[in-house]
Amino acid sequence: MTVTILGLGYIGLPTGSMLALAGHEVNGYDVSADVRARLRAGAGHIAELEVRTLVAQALATGKLRIVDDVTPADAYLVCVPTPNASDGRPDLSYVQAAAKAIAARLRGGELIVLESTVPPGTLERIFVPALRAAGIDPDSVALAHCPERVIPGAIVRELRENSRIIGGRRPQDAKRARALYASFVTGGLFETDATTAELVKVVENTFRDVNIALANELAVLCEELGVDAWEVIRLANEHPRVNILSPGPGVGGHCIPIDPQFLADAHPFTTELIQTARRVNARMPNHIVRLVRDHVPSGERRKIALLGASYKADVDDSRESPTERLVALFEEHGYEVAVYDPIARGFKHGLCPDLESAAQDAEAIVLVVNHAIFATIEPERVGALMRGRVLVDARNFFDAEKWRRAGFLVAALGKRAARALGPTYQHAAL
């Protein structure tokens, strides 16, 4: 088949490459001229080595071509972003633009697959009207939703091996989309209707957000009770039907902090748990700032060094990173902030070139992202550069005793000593 991919990001580019290596003729289009130019020059914009290798192989075959416009094809895959707008509601403008561009090129009989994560009902609300506006009968083409389900760091393997949910506007549409994905996916292919497929993807990420919110709430509670939250979670997870995730300084990435809002926006009065979980996770950066302020009073532009700018460990993706919010909060409280991350790319606030420049004259270090490389940091060497010696570990990552022996005051999320409790609270806690 001839396939046109709209959006050459973390999903569209490797998906197009896999389709090309499976024998399809693939036209890759992205609205960014810079992305297109870099790909043509052989300098891909995605750092993950397996993705870069895959793309290079696909381009070398000639089956993957980078094009400057949406090209007519047998099938179209829409892999454009769906971020939150400034008001917190889902921004579907990229999806709308893609639907309009595709509709203008249809002849009839094509397959259109929306991969972007969207609120339930989007395929029907956006693509069907776009087709009709272009004079195309929606029943003359196949419409389907097949959401991606991968994580950075394992994109290639998960695109190939993970099961896929394929939702068709009609049953025959799902079958046509399934045939396309069967050419490169080795995991299970499950057919359903489009709205169910849209909901499944959003529910998957909402489940993780709610689970993380429980862990974060437990961490704050355990600090008040003087209990080790990490030990509580570890022991609770010994139960065969319990799997609590880890607490942290907030939730980032392009999915988990955004997708629950799709559900909340669709039905705000029936999604109270989802909205509460989102608030719990969104305020965790405030709690980390509070831990720092307990030991380093604000004022006089005291410097705080943050370790990690990506949204999770050992990946370069900094989209929706909790570090962004931490920088803003610390600066609001009058601190000077330096961020060091040897892996992250595209961080809005800028990064220090090395650990030494970040730690120089800092009052405290905050471990935000548990990159494996940070385990090699020597507390004595870092401490010698600092004005103060405070470590706030938001991931329970460092060997606390090792840092204490180097003269650091160590506060870890979920491990702080309980504050003095009043009689009423003590009685309630008992």
N, C-alpha and C positions, 0 to 999 in steps of 0.2 A: 504494500500500500504506500501511497504518498501521504505523509503525515506532517502537518504544520504545528509546531510547538509555539505557544504564546507565553513568553516569560522564561528567561534562561537563568533562573536563580538556583537555589539549593535543590529544587525538585525538578524543574523543567529541563535544565541542562543534562543532568545524569539520566533522566528518563528518556530524553531524545537520543542520547548516546546509546543507551541500551536498545532502543528501537532500531537505530541505524545498524548496530552490530547484529541485530536479529534479521537484517535483510531489507528493512523498510527504507524508503527514500524520505529523509527527514529534513524539513526546512525549519531552522531555529530562528525565531524572531524575538527581540527584546526591545522595549521602547528606548532603552539607554544606548545611545550611539557609542558611548565609551565601552560598554560591555561588548557590543558587537565588534568594535575595533580590536579590543584586547584578545578576543577569541580568534579573530582572523590572524592576529600576529602570533598566536600560539601561547599567549600569556593569560591563562584563565584567571578569573576573579575569585574562584573558590579555592581555599588553601588546602582542603582535605586531599591528601596525596592520592588515595584510591580514586577519587572523583577526577582529579587532574589526569591521571593515567587513562581512565576510561574515556574521557573526552578526547584526549590525544589519539587514542586508538580509533575512535569513531570518525574524527576528522580525517585521519589518514586513509580511511577506506573510501572517502568521497561520498559516502552515503549520508553524512551529516553536513549540511551547508548552512552557513550563517547568512541570513537574508535581511534586507533593509525594509521589508514591508510584509504584511500578512499575505502569504502566498496561497492561491487556490490549491486544494488538496482533497484526498479521499476522506481524511479524518483530521480533526482539529483537537488538540489538547490544550486546555487553558490552565496554566500554572502561574497565575499572577498573584501578587500579595493581597491580603484582606486585613489590613491593620485596623486598630481602633482609631476613630477620628478624635479630634480634640475634645468633643463632648462625651467621649466614652462609648459612643455607639459604633457599630461596625461600619467601616468605610468600604463600600462595594463599588466605588467608582472605577477601579481597574477592571473588575468583572464586567461592569456595564460597557466599558470601552471595548473590551475584547468581544463581547457579544455583538456589538454594533459592527465591528470590523469584520467578523466572520460572516455575519448575515449579508453584508454587501458583496461577498464573494461566492455565495452558494449557487449551485446549479440544480440541486436536488439529489437526494440519495446519500448525502454525506453523513458521517458520524461526528458528533460533537461531544467531547467529554470534558466536563468541568472537574479539575482536580483540586482547585483552591478550596480551603476550608471556609465554609459559608453557613449562615443561619439556615435552619430548615425552611424549605420552600423557595429557596433562591433560584433554582433552575427554572421553576415554573414562573416565578415573578419577573425574572430578568430576561432569560433567553427566549421564552415564548413570545412576549411582546416585541422584542427586538426583531425576531424573525418576521412577525406579522407586519411590523413597520416597514420592513424591506420588501414586502410583497411575497414572502415565503410562507407556504403552508407548513406549520410545525410538524404535521404528520408526514411530510415528505422527506424529513431527515430523521436520524436517530439521535436522541438526546440522552445523556447519561451523566451520573456523578460517580467518580471513583476517587475518593480522597486519599492523599498520601498518608503513610503511617510510619515515617522513619525518624531517626534521631541523628543529629550531627555526630560525626565520629564513626558512624557505621552506615552511611547513606547507601553505598553501593550494595553491600550485603543485604540490607533490609529491603531495598527496592526489589531485589531479585527474590528473596526468600520469604518475606512477610506475606501473610494472607491479605487479600484485598476484598473490600466490599464494593460491589458494582451495582449501582442503583439506576435503573432505567426509567424514563418517563413512561414507557410501555415495556412489557416483558420482552418483546423482540428487540428493543433498544439495548437492554441489558445484555442480551445474548451477543449482539454485534460488538459491544464494548468488551465483553469477556473474550471473544476471539482475538482481539487486538492484544490484550494484556497477556493472554496465554502464550504469546510469542516470545515473552522474556521473563515472565514471573513463574517461579517454581513452587511458590506457596499456594494455599487454597484460594479459590476464586468463588465468592459467595454472591449470588444474585438476589436483588431485592428491588423495591421501588426507590425512586430518587430521593424522596423526602426522608425515608427511613435511613438511607445511606448518609444523607447530610446530617441527620441527628446523631447517628452512631459515632461519627468522627468527633463531633463536638462533645458528646457524652464521655468519650474516652479521655479527653483532656480535662474535662470537668471533674471526672472521678479523681484524677491525680491532684487537681487543685484542692479538692475537698479533703483528700487524704493528707496532703502537705499541711493544710490549715489545722487539722487535728494535731499533727506533730508540732507545729509552731505554737499552738495554744498550750500544749503539754509542756513545751520548753519553758514558756513564761510562767506557767503554774508551778513547775518544779523549782524554778528559781525562788519563788515566794515560799515554797515549803521546805527548801533546803535539801532537795532530793536531786539526784543525777538523772536528768531526763533521758540521756542516751542509754543508761543502764535500764531504765524503766521500759523503754521501747525495745531494747534488745531482748529482755526477758519476756515481754508481752508477745513478741514475735516468735517465741518458742512454741506458742500455741499453734496448732496446725491450721487454724482458720483465721489467723490474725497476721496482717502484713502492713504495719504502720511504716510510712516512709520517714525520711530524716528531716528534722527541722533545719532552718537556714535563715539567711538575712533577707529573704524575699524570693519571689518566683519570677523567672525571666524567660526569654526565648520568644519565638514567633507564634506559639500555640497556647500554652497553658495559661498565661495571664490574659489572653485575649478571647479564647473560645468560650469560656463561661459567660462572658458578656453577651454573646450571641443569644444564649438562652434567656438570660435576664432581660435583655431588650425585647425579646419576642413575647414574654409573659412575665412582667415584673411582679405580679401578685401571686404567682404560683412557684416562684423560684427563691424563696426566702433563704433556704439553706445554702444554695449556690452563691447568692449575693453576700451572705455572711462570711462564707469561706474566702471569697475574693477580698473582702475588707480585712480579714485577719492577715492574709498573706501580703496585702498591699501596705499594711502598717508595720511590717517587720523591720524595714529600714529605720523607722522611727525608734524602735526598741533598741537596735544596735547603737544608734546615736546616743540613746539614754545610757547604755552601758558605758560608753566612752565618757560621757559627761560626768558620770559618778566618780571618775578618777582623774579626768583632765578638764577642769573648769574652762569654759569658753572665755574668750577675750584675748587681747594682745596678739591676735592672729596666730594663735598656737597651731602648730602644724600636725596634721594627722596623715599618716601614710596608709593607703588602702592597697592591699594585695589582691589583684584579680579584677578584670573588667568584663570578661565574657559572662554569659548567663549560666554556664555550667563548667565543670572541670574538664580540662584538656581539649576544649574546642575553641575555635577562634571567633565564633559568632557572639557579638555583643548586643544583639537586638533585645530591647526591653530588659537590659541587665539591671539588677538591683543596685549595682554600683552607681548608675546614673542618678538614681534617687538619693543615694547616700551622699554623693558629692554635693547635690543641691541642698540637702538638709544640713550638712556640716557647714557649708558656706553661709546658710541662713543664720546659723548660730555663731558666726564670727570666726570660724576656724579657717586656716589655710589647708588646702587638700592637695596631696600628690598621689597619683595612681600609677602603679607598676604592674604590667602584665606582659610577659614575653611572648604570649600566644595570640591574644585578642587583636582583632582588626576592626577598624571603623568606629572606635569608641569616640563619642561626641566631644568629650571634655579634654582629649589629649592624654598622652601617656608619657611617663618618665622613661628615658632611654635605658636605665638600669636600676637595680635595687638600691645602689648606693645613693644616687641622687634623690630617690624617693624617701629614703630613711634619714638623710642628712638633716639634723636639727629637729627631727620629729619628736613630738611628745608621746605619741602612741602609734602602734601598728595595728591595723584591723585586717584579719584574714577573712576575705569575702568569698573567694573562689579557691577550692582545694585542688589546684593544679598539682600534679605529681611532682613537677620540678621544684615546687616550693618546699618540699620535704628536705631539700638539700641546704636550706638556709641555716647558717650557723648563728645562733642567738648572740654569742659574744661579739662576733664581727659586726653585726647589725647594731647591737647596743652601743658599741663604741662610737657610732656615728650620731646617735640620738641625744636629744636634750633630756628626755625622760625615758623611763623604761616601763611602758604599759603595753601589754598585748591583749587584744580582744579577739578571741577566736570564734567566729560565727559558724564554723563547720566542725568543731571538735576534732581538728585535724592535727595540730601540733602536739608534741610530747610536752605537756604542761610542766612537768617536773624539770625537764631539761632547760626550759626557758626560765623557770624560777631560780635554778642554780646560777643562771647568768644574770640574776638580779632583776628580773622582770616581775611586775605584778601581773598575774594572768587572770583574766575573766573570760569564761567560755559561755556561749549561749546554752541555756538549759542547765548550767552548773553553778551559778552564783549562789552564795550563802543567802539564806532567807533573811528578809528584812524583819525588823521587830514587828511582831503581830499584836494587835490589840486583843483584849479579852474576848470580844464578840467574835472576831475572826477566828481566834484559836478554838473557841467552842464550836463554831461552824465547821472548821477543818476537821476536828475530831469526830 
